[in-house]
Amino acid sequence: MTEPTTLTHTPAATHNPGLAVLRPLLGAAALGLVVLYGVAFAESPLAHNAAHDVRHITVKPCH
């Protein structure tokens, strides 16, 4: 009988499970910052007013 073969390559998540969680969180945070600063410094009144309305809907002070 032959012995079962073992995988020599294992995913990085098995070596460091924290990295598997941290990578998507950092990506989402970076995307959020890009969107936040993109709207905050937008020349378009439409984008600015949309962000302003969201602040009012979520009961955050803005004035």
Backbone as a ProteinNet text record, in pm:
[ID]
protein_1_A
[PRIMARY]
MTEPTTLTHTPAATHNPGLAVLRPLLGAAALGLVVLYGVAFAESPLAHNAAHDVRHITVKPCH
[TERTIARY]
82.6	0	87.2	32.7	107.2	53.1	139.2	97.8	30.1	-66.4	-131	-30	-44.3	47.8	3.7	98.9	69	97.8	23.3	46	169	252.3	370.9	345.5	244.1	211.8	85.1	91.9	-26.6	-55.9	-182.7	-216.5	-158.4	-132.1	-73	-166.2	-297.9	-393.3	-376.6	-327.1	-309	-187.9	-91.4	26	-2.3	-81.1	-110	-256.1	-348.6	-489.6	-523.8	-447.4	-472.7	-453.1	-360.1	-333.4	-451.4	-519.2	-634.9	-748.3	-757	-860	-811.6	-686.1	-631.2	-625.3	-592.9	-578.2	-708	-824.9	-948.9	-988.3	-959.9	-991.9	-909.4	-782.6	-697.9	-741.2	-780.7	-829.8	-957.2	-1049.1	-1174.6	-1148.7	-1056.5	-1023.8	-961.2	-873.2	-810.4	-914.6	-1004.5	-1111	-1200.4	-1233.1	-1315.7	-1249.7	-1119.8	-1048.5	-1044.5	-1026.6	-1025.4	-1161.6	-1268.1	-1402.8	-1428.3	-1391.9	-1413.8	-1343.3	-1214.8	-1141.2	-1182.8	-1221.9	-1269.7	-1395.6	-1486.1	-1610	-1584.5	-1499.2	-1474.7	-1413.2	-1327.2	-1261.1	-1316.7	-1435.1	-1495.3	-1537.2	-1515.6	-1559.5	-1708.2	-1761.6	-1901.3	-1993.4	-2088.9	-2184.1	-2274.1	-2295.9	-2379.2	-2316.3	-2186.8	-2118.6	-2113.5	-2084.3	-2077.7	-2214	-2319.4	-2453.1	-2498.3	-2461	-2496.9	-2430.6	-2302.5	-2232.7	-2291.6	-2327.5	-2386.1	-2520.7	-2601.9	-2731.5	-2714.8	-2612.4	-2587.6	-2551.7	-2477.6	-2443.1	-2568.9	-2664	-2789	-2872.4	-2875.4	-2955.5	-2900.3	-2768.4	-2706.6	-2692.8	-2752.4	-2757.2	-2616.5	-2529.9	-2395.7	-2389.4	-2327.7	-2319.3	-2229.3	-2267.8	-2185.1	-2174.7	-2239.2	-2232.5	-2166.2
-118.2	0	124.7	228.1	353.2	444.8	525.2	620.5	740.8	802.3	920.2	1034.5	1107.7	1219.7	1338.1	1415.4	1535	1657.4	1763	1887.1	1955.8	2002.3	2073.2	2222.7	2270.5	2413.5	2431.9	2518	2547.8	2696.3	2734.7	2876.1	2956.9	3084.4	3171.3	3187.5	3176.3	3193.9	3087.6	2969.4	2865.4	2895.8	2970	3005.2	3123.6	3218.6	3338.9	3378.1	3323.6	3353.8	3501.1	3573.6	3715.8	3794.7	3750.7	3817.3	3802.9	3690.7	3668.9	3764.1	3807	3901.1	4044.3	4068.3	4202.7	4261.1	4179.8	4229.4	4289.3	4223.6	4287	4409.8	4409.2	4526.3	4647.8	4626.9	4737.2	4787.1	4695.5	4734.8	4816.5	4775.8	4849	4985.9	4994	5122.5	5216.7	5164.2	5247.5	5296.9	5209.9	5249.9	5355.2	5339.2	5436	5572.7	5575.5	5702.9	5770	5691.2	5747.9	5808.4	5738.2	5789.7	5913.6	5908.2	6021.3	6146.7	6135.8	6252.1	6292.6	6196.3	6229.2	6313	6283.2	6360.2	6490.8	6486.9	6607.5	6719.2	6684.1	6784.6	6790.9	6736.5	6735.7	6876.4	6907.4	7035.9	7031.9	6913.2	6897	6926.8	7019.1	7044.6	6923.3	6841	6721.9	6625.4	6597.6	6506.2	6566.3	6694.8	6759.6	6757.3	6790.1	6791.4	6651.8	6549.6	6412	6373.2	6406	6374.6	6455.2	6579.1	6664.9	6609.5	6562.5	6504.3	6377.6	6299.7	6177.2	6213	6318.3	6360.7	6397.9	6464.8	6500.1	6375.7	6281.1	6158.8	6077.9	6074.1	5995.6	6076.8	6193.8	6280.6	6315.4	6350.2	6396.7	6546.9	6621.3	6765.1	6798.6	6899.3	6937.7	7089	7165.3	7310.6	7367.8
0	0	0	-59.3	-60.6	48.2	99.1	201.7	135.2	204	146.4	133.2	26.4	5.3	90.1	129.3	207.5	121.4	146.8	74.3	129.4	39.7	86.1	95.1	26.2	29.3	110.4	210.7	290.6	277.5	279	268	382.9	357.9	460.4	579.7	556.1	665	772.7	736.3	837.2	924.5	870.4	949.5	1040.9	991.9	1068.9	1046.2	1125.9	1103.7	1123.5	1202.4	1221.7	1093.8	1010.3	883.6	788.6	793.6	707	742.9	865.9	909.4	892.1	917.4	914.3	773.4	674.7	538.1	483.8	493.9	445.9	526.9	656.6	738.4	697	671.3	626.6	488.8	403.2	271.6	281.1	367.3	385	446.7	541.2	601.8	498.8	415.4	312.2	212.3	171.3	79.3	142.7	268.8	339.1	346.3	371.6	376.9	239.9	135.3	0.4	-31.8	1.3	-24.5	61.1	186.8	277.1	227.4	197.1	150.4	9.8	-72	-206.1	-202	-110.5	-98	-23	76	156	71.7	-20.3	-102.7	-243.7	-264.6	-398.1	-438.2	-562.8	-616.5	-649	-665.1	-703.3	-585.4	-600.8	-493	-466.9	-570.4	-553.5	-453.1	-467.6	-374.8	-234.7	-226.5	-95.1	-26.1	-98.4	-39.4	1.4	-75.4	-39.4	92	106.9	231.5	346.9	319.6	421.9	469.8	375.9	412.2	495.3	464.4	542.2	685.9	705.8	841.6	918.4	852.2	919.9	951.5	858.1	877.8	996	1009.8	1117.6	1246.8	1252.9	1370.6	1419.7	1324.8	1360.2	1335.2	1422.6	1401.7	1282.2	1211.2	1096.4	1081.7	1165.5	1152.8	1276.8
[MASK]
+++++++++++++++++++++++++++++++++++++++++++++++++++++++++++++++

